[in-house]
C-alpha cells in the first residue's frame, strides 16, 4: 500500500478551535473486510518519513500487516496533532503518534489508549539557529524568541512548553510557531522565521550538514530524555479510541503482533540493513550514508518489546502537568491511557 499525503483541513480547523467534541465522528464501527477477507484499518501518521515513525513503513515493507490478515491503509500528516484530530473526528481508525496525546485527550473527555509502544525516548532535539547559538545557550534564553514546532498542540509543542516552564520562561514570553517538519522546518530555520525549534531525524542531520543549526537539548536517547524530562518518556505508539478497541479487539491484537515482530527485527539488524528497507525518498536531500549514521546513533530509542515502560506514564503526566492547564490539577487515570494486553499476547 503506497503511503498517501493527505490534508485534513476540517480536522485541523477543529483542533485550532479546541472543539474536539464538536468534531463528532460518532461511535466506532467494526472494521470492514476487503475483497480478500482482510480487515481494513486506516492509520494516520504524523510524518511517515521521520525516523521516530520508521517502524510503520518497516512493518509494511516486511509484510507483517498482510501476514496478520490486515489491509492497512496509511495516510500522512506533518504534525501529530492533525492525526489525533482526524481520529477523534472518525476520519481514521488509529494513529501512530506520541503517547502524550492519550493523556491530553483524556483531560478533554476523550478516551484513547496506546496499544503498542514503539519508542522509549522522544527522538526529538531542540535545535538553535547557528547565528543565535551564542545568545541562546539554554531554554532559559527562550524569552522573546520564536520557537518552531510541527504544529500547535503537537507533541513538539508540548515538550517545548515544558522546557520553557522548567527553565523559568512563562508561556507568554516565547512564541510557538507551527512550521511542520522536514523541508518546511529547514526553510523556516534558513529564512530566520524561527530562532530555535524542535525536530527529529533526518531533519536534524540536514540542519547540521548545512550549518543552519546546532543541538541545544538532545532527547534522541533514553539517557538524554531522562536528563531533560526527569524520567523515561515513551513517545511514538499506536493509539486508538477505547471504543474502537472494544469493537475490534482482534484487529488491535493483530496490529500489536505485527509491530512487535518489527521491533524485534530492528533489534536484530544493523542501521544499514534497516535503511535498505526504507524508500529512497526518505533520505532524499540528505543521502543514504548520513541517514544511516543518524539511525545508527539513535537506534536505542526503539522499544525492544512494545511494552509501556513502568515509569513512562508518570513521567509524561508530570511533563504535561507542569504547563498544560487542561491537565494540571485534573485527575488523570493513567491506567486507562494504555494497555499492554495485546503486546503480551504477541510475545
Secondary structure, DSSP 8 states (H G I E B T S, - for coil): ---EE---HHHHHHHHTT-HHHH---S-----B-TTS-EEEEEEES-TTSGGGHHHHHHHHHTHHHHTTEEEEEEE-SSHHHHHHHHHTTS-SEEEEETHHHHHHHHTT--EEEEEE-BSS--EEEEEEGGGTTT--SGGG-TT-EEEESSTTSHHHHHHHHHHHHTT--GGGSEEEE--STHHHHHHHHTTS-SEEEEETTHHHHHHHTTSEEEEEEESSHHHHHHHHSS----EEEEEEHHHHHH-HHHHHHHHHHHHHHHHHHHTS-HHHHHHHS-GGGGTTT-HHHHHHHHHHHGGGB-SSS---TTHHHHHHHHHHTT-TTTTTS---GGGSB--HHHHHH-
